[in-house]
Amino acid sequence: MIRPYLPLNSLRAFEAAARHLSFTKAAIELCVTPAALSHQVKALEERLGAPLFRRLPRGLALTDEWQALLPVLTESFDRMAAALDAFDGGKGREVLSVGAVGTFALGWLLPRLARFKAAHPFVDLRLSTNNNRVDIAEEGLDFAIRYGDGAWHGTEAVRLFDAPLSPLCAPEIAARLREPADLTGETLLRSYRIGEWTAWFEAAGVSAPPLTGPVFDSAALAAEAAIAGHGVALVPVRLFEHELAEGKLVRPFRQEVSLGGYWLTRLKSRKPTPAMAAFETWILAAAAGG
């Protein structure tokens, strides 16, 4: 019978030795000497009144009676380790689940996440992406970052920033574009949101051509197609500053059209947690700063 006062160090020594079937390897894992580990195991055997191992010429073997004890101990130590990992500097870590439009996550959020982690190490961020179709309650999200006008039923929405759209394309295509009307002869990569190109041409004072180009479910995919030379993408320029700086994409015209922005949303019924408050404060400051 295992008694509740069995030494934890001895149980840990047994578990490591049983996994490795070696006192030497177990001692290396636990940062003790093989002699010290062997002493812990022997002390446990004396408490239990039965041998735990059969000492073989080339290693160890668990006795049949204690074979079942190993998985129980391993699971217990793993659970304790996971619980202890949930604390950082004496402060409990808190899971924060955020869903974000894929283009926003790639183009704006990911490059800045290291700053958030450094400022708020107690937050265990879980980030998932979507194409702007998201159910916060169904997916168990604390926040959803969405593109639109901020009007989503049952949600509290805070604007992060506007996202004006402007054409971007590969350098070789940009080289033959002199004025907005020149786009009527190019392949125009489209979004699933109908009317974006029409609105841009109207803002540029040009009649929109028939729109027959490929349709993409995210601006990120459309931009990748544009980089590959498949056409001209109408995307939020602010989210592709890296590609523009590297010369992978070129902005041939300054005309832009604003049809929405990015918003931080949560259910009105969701009571904010410390992690949620930290993330909201951080992302609003980051968005305001660029």
PEMOUR-V567468 format. One record per backbone hydrogen bond with DSSP energy under -1.0 kcal/mol. NH is the residue of the N-H (numbers start at 1). CO is the residue of the C=O. E is the energy in kcal/mol with one decimal. If there is no record, write none. Layout:
nh->NH co->CO e->E
nh->NH co->CO e->E
This chain:
nh->6 co->3 e->-1.6
nh->11 co->7 e->-1.9
nh->12 co->8 e->-2.6
nh->13 co->9 e->-2.2
nh->14 co->10 e->-2.4
nh->15 co->11 e->-2.5
nh->16 co->12 e->-2.3
nh->17 co->13 e->-2.4
nh->18 co->14 e->-2.7
nh->19 co->15 e->-2.0
nh->20 co->16 e->-2.3
nh->21 co->17 e->-2.2
nh->26 co->22 e->-1.7
nh->27 co->23 e->-2.4
nh->28 co->24 e->-2.0
nh->29 co->25 e->-2.1
nh->30 co->26 e->-2.1
nh->32 co->27 e->-2.3
nh->37 co->33 e->-2.3
nh->38 co->34 e->-2.7
nh->39 co->35 e->-2.1
nh->40 co->36 e->-1.9
nh->41 co->37 e->-2.3
nh->42 co->38 e->-2.5
nh->43 co->39 e->-2.3
nh->44 co->40 e->-1.9
nh->45 co->41 e->-2.4
nh->46 co->42 e->-2.2
nh->47 co->43 e->-2.0
nh->48 co->44 e->-2.5
nh->49 co->45 e->-2.0
nh->50 co->45 e->-1.4
nh->54 co->61 e->-3.4
nh->56 co->59 e->-2.7
nh->59 co->56 e->-1.4
nh->60 co->21 e->-1.0
nh->61 co->54 e->-1.3
nh->63 co->52 e->-2.3
nh->73 co->69 e->-2.3
nh->74 co->70 e->-2.9
nh->75 co->71 e->-2.3
nh->76 co->72 e->-2.0
nh->77 co->73 e->-2.9
nh->78 co->74 e->-2.3
nh->79 co->75 e->-2.3
nh->80 co->76 e->-2.2
nh->81 co->77 e->-2.4
nh->82 co->78 e->-2.3
nh->83 co->79 e->-2.2
nh->84 co->80 e->-2.4
nh->85 co->81 e->-2.3
nh->87 co->84 e->-1.7
nh->88 co->91 e->-2.7
nh->91 co->88 e->-1.4
nh->93 co->86 e->-4.8
nh->94 co->122 e->-3.1
nh->96 co->124 e->-2.3
nh->98 co->126 e->-3.0
nh->99 co->143 e->-2.3
nh->100 co->128 e->-2.4
nh->101 co->145 e->-1.5
nh->102 co->130 e->-2.7
nh->105 co->101 e->-2.6
nh->106 co->102 e->-2.5
nh->107 co->103 e->-2.6
nh->108 co->104 e->-2.3
nh->109 co->104 e->-2.3
nh->110 co->105 e->-2.9
nh->112 co->109 e->-1.7
nh->116 co->112 e->-1.2
nh->117 co->113 e->-2.7
nh->118 co->114 e->-2.3
nh->119 co->115 e->-1.9
nh->120 co->116 e->-2.2
nh->123 co->120 e->-1.8
nh->124 co->94 e->-3.1
nh->126 co->96 e->-3.3
nh->128 co->98 e->-2.4
nh->130 co->100 e->-1.8
nh->139 co->135 e->-2.5
nh->141 co->136 e->-2.3
nh->142 co->97 e->-2.4
nh->143 co->97 e->-1.8
nh->144 co->265 e->-2.4
nh->145 co->99 e->-3.1
nh->146 co->263 e->-2.2
nh->148 co->261 e->-2.5
nh->152 co->150 e->-1.0
nh->155 co->152 e->-1.8
nh->156 co->266 e->-3.3
nh->158 co->264 e->-2.4
nh->160 co->262 e->-3.2
nh->161 co->262 e->-1.2
nh->163 co->260 e->-2.0
nh->165 co->257 e->-3.3
nh->166 co->235 e->-2.1
nh->168 co->233 e->-2.8
nh->169 co->250 e->-2.0
nh->174 co->170 e->-2.3
nh->175 co->171 e->-1.8
nh->176 co->173 e->-1.5
nh->177 co->174 e->-1.6
nh->182 co->179 e->-2.3
nh->183 co->180 e->-1.8
nh->184 co->181 e->-1.5
nh->185 co->182 e->-1.4
nh->186 co->183 e->-1.9
nh->189 co->232 e->-2.7
nh->190 co->214 e->-3.2
nh->192 co->216 e->-1.1
nh->199 co->195 e->-2.2
nh->200 co->196 e->-2.2
nh->201 co->197 e->-2.8
nh->202 co->198 e->-2.0
nh->203 co->199 e->-2.1
nh->204 co->200 e->-1.9
nh->205 co->202 e->-1.0
nh->206 co->201 e->-2.9
nh->216 co->190 e->-2.7
nh->222 co->218 e->-1.8
nh->223 co->219 e->-2.6
nh->224 co->220 e->-1.9
nh->225 co->221 e->-2.2
nh->226 co->222 e->-2.1
nh->227 co->223 e->-2.5
nh->228 co->224 e->-1.8
nh->229 co->226 e->-1.6
nh->230 co->225 e->-2.5
nh->232 co->187 e->-2.7
nh->233 co->168 e->-2.6
nh->235 co->166 e->-1.7
nh->237 co->164 e->-1.1
nh->239 co->236 e->-1.6
nh->240 co->237 e->-2.2
nh->244 co->240 e->-2.0
nh->245 co->241 e->-2.6
nh->246 co->242 e->-2.0
nh->248 co->243 e->-1.7
nh->249 co->243 e->-1.4
nh->250 co->169 e->-2.7
nh->257 co->165 e->-1.9
nh->261 co->148 e->-2.5
nh->262 co->161 e->-2.7
nh->263 co->146 e->-2.9
nh->264 co->158 e->-3.0
nh->265 co->144 e->-2.6
nh->266 co->156 e->-1.7
nh->268 co->154 e->-2.4
nh->270 co->267 e->-1.5
nh->277 co->273 e->-2.7
nh->278 co->274 e->-2.3
nh->279 co->275 e->-2.4
nh->280 co->276 e->-2.7
nh->281 co->277 e->-2.3
nh->282 co->278 e->-2.2
nh->283 co->279 e->-3.0
nh->284 co->280 e->-2.1
nh->285 co->281 e->-1.8
nh->286 co->282 e->-2.6
nh->287 co->283 e->-2.5
nh->288 co->284 e->-2.1
nh->289 co->285 e->-1.6
